[in-house]
Amino acid sequence: MLKILNFLLVFFLVFNFNSNSYADIYYQEEKKMSQEDINIYKYKMERISVKQERGKWTIFQGINFELTDLQLLKLVNNENIAIQRMKDVEGKQNLGASVALGGIGIGILGGLFTGNVIKVDNGVFYGVGGIVIGLVFVALGNMISPIISDESDHIITINEARDAADQYNIELRRRLSIKEDVP
C-alpha cells in the first residue's frame, strides 16, 4: 500500500510541475527594449577600445573582436596614413633584408676561404675577416629592420590608435544619438 501511495504522490508531482514549469513562465515574459536601449546595445557592440597589457597593446571592437591598425584607420577614413606607413615599413624591411642577405653571402664566402675551398694566399685571414664582416652586416640589417625578434606588429603608435578610437566612438555616439554619460 505504501508503494502505491508513493507512486501516486510522485506521479501527481511530476505531472503537476511539468505542466506549470517555472522556466516557461519566466521566458514567456517579453522584454521590450526601447530604441534608446537598442542604440546603447549597438554602441557597446561597435565601440572601439585600445587595451594595453604588459607592454603589448591591442585594438578591440565591441567586446572581444580584435582589429588591425589598417582596419582601425579605415573605420576613421585615414587609411592613407596606413598605406604610407606600410610602404615605409616595406622599404625598410627590404633594405634590412638586403643588407642581412649580403652579410650572409660575405660570411659564406669567408667560410669558403677559411676552409680552403677557395684557395687564396692568406685564406684563413681573409676567411675570418669575411665571417666577421658578414656577421656585422647581418646585425646591421637586423637593426635596420628587425627580422629577428620583431616585437611590434603595429604601424601606428598607441596614442594614434587611441585618438582614432576616440574619433570613431564620438562619431558612433553622434550617429546613434547616445548621450555622453553612457559608458
SVG drawing of the C-alpha trace seen along z (x, -y; Angstrom):
<svg xmlns="http://www.w3.org/2000/svg" viewBox="-2 -64 102 66">
<polyline fill="none" stroke="black" stroke-width="0.4" points="0.0,0.0 2.9,-2.3 4.4,-1.7 1.1,-2.7 0.9,-5.9 4.5,-6.8 3.8,-6.1 0.7,-8.3 2.5,-11.1 5.4,-11.1 3.1,-10.8 1.0,-13.7 4.1,-15.9 5.7,-15.1 2.7,-16.0 1.8,-19.0 5.2,-20.6 5.7,-19.7 2.5,-21.4 3.4,-24.6 7.2,-24.8 8.8,-27.8 11.2,-28.2 8.3,-28.5 6.7,-31.2 10.0,-33.1 10.7,-33.0 7.1,-33.9 7.7,-37.4 8.6,-39.6 11.2,-42.2 10.5,-45.2 13.6,-47.3 13.2,-51.0 15.0,-52.4 17.5,-54.1 18.3,-50.7 18.9,-49.2 21.2,-52.1 23.1,-51.7 23.5,-48.0 24.7,-48.8 27.2,-51.3 28.6,-48.8 29.0,-46.2 30.6,-48.6 32.7,-50.9 36.5,-50.7 38.9,-50.4 42.7,-50.1 43.9,-47.9 47.4,-47.7 48.8,-44.7 52.4,-44.1 53.8,-46.4 51.7,-45.0 48.6,-46.7 45.7,-45.5 42.7,-47.3 39.3,-45.8 35.9,-46.5 32.9,-45.6 33.7,-43.1 36.5,-41.0 36.8,-41.4 40.5,-42.3 41.2,-44.9 44.4,-45.6 45.9,-49.1 44.7,-49.2 41.2,-48.2 41.0,-50.9 42.3,-53.6 39.8,-52.5 37.0,-52.9 38.0,-56.6 38.8,-57.2 42.6,-57.6 43.7,-54.5 46.1,-56.8 48.2,-57.1 48.3,-53.3 49.2,-52.8 52.1,-55.3 53.3,-53.7 53.1,-50.2 55.2,-51.5 57.8,-52.9 57.9,-49.7 58.2,-47.6 61.0,-49.7 62.8,-49.5 62.3,-45.7 63.6,-45.3 66.7,-47.4 67.4,-45.5 66.8,-42.1 69.2,-43.1 71.9,-44.1 71.4,-40.9 71.5,-38.7 74.6,-40.5 76.2,-39.8 75.2,-36.1 76.8,-35.9 80.0,-37.6 80.1,-35.2 79.7,-32.2 82.5,-33.4 84.6,-33.9 83.9,-30.3 84.9,-29.1 88.2,-31.0 88.8,-29.6 88.1,-26.0 90.5,-26.4 87.6,-25.5 88.7,-28.7 92.4,-28.8 93.8,-32.3 97.1,-33.4 96.3,-34.1 92.9,-32.4 92.4,-32.0 93.0,-35.7 90.5,-36.7 88.1,-34.0 87.9,-35.1 87.6,-38.7 84.8,-37.7 82.9,-35.9 83.3,-38.8 82.2,-41.3 79.3,-39.1 78.1,-38.9 78.4,-42.7 76.2,-43.1 73.6,-40.6 73.4,-42.5 73.2,-45.8 70.4,-44.5 68.5,-43.3 69.0,-46.8 67.6,-48.5 64.6,-46.3 64.2,-43.8 63.6,-40.5 64.8,-38.6 62.6,-39.2 60.3,-41.8 58.1,-42.7 55.8,-45.3 53.4,-44.4 51.8,-47.9 52.3,-50.5 50.8,-53.3 51.6,-54.3 49.4,-53.6 48.5,-57.3 47.5,-57.4 45.3,-54.3 43.6,-55.9 43.0,-59.1 41.5,-57.2 39.3,-55.1 38.1,-58.2 37.3,-59.8 35.3,-56.7 33.5,-56.5 32.4,-60.1 31.1,-59.7 29.3,-56.5 27.6,-58.2 26.5,-61.1 25.1,-58.7 23.2,-56.6 22.1,-59.7 23.6,-58.5 24.2,-60.8 27.8,-61.4 27.2,-59.9 26.7,-56.4 29.9,-54.4"/>
</svg>
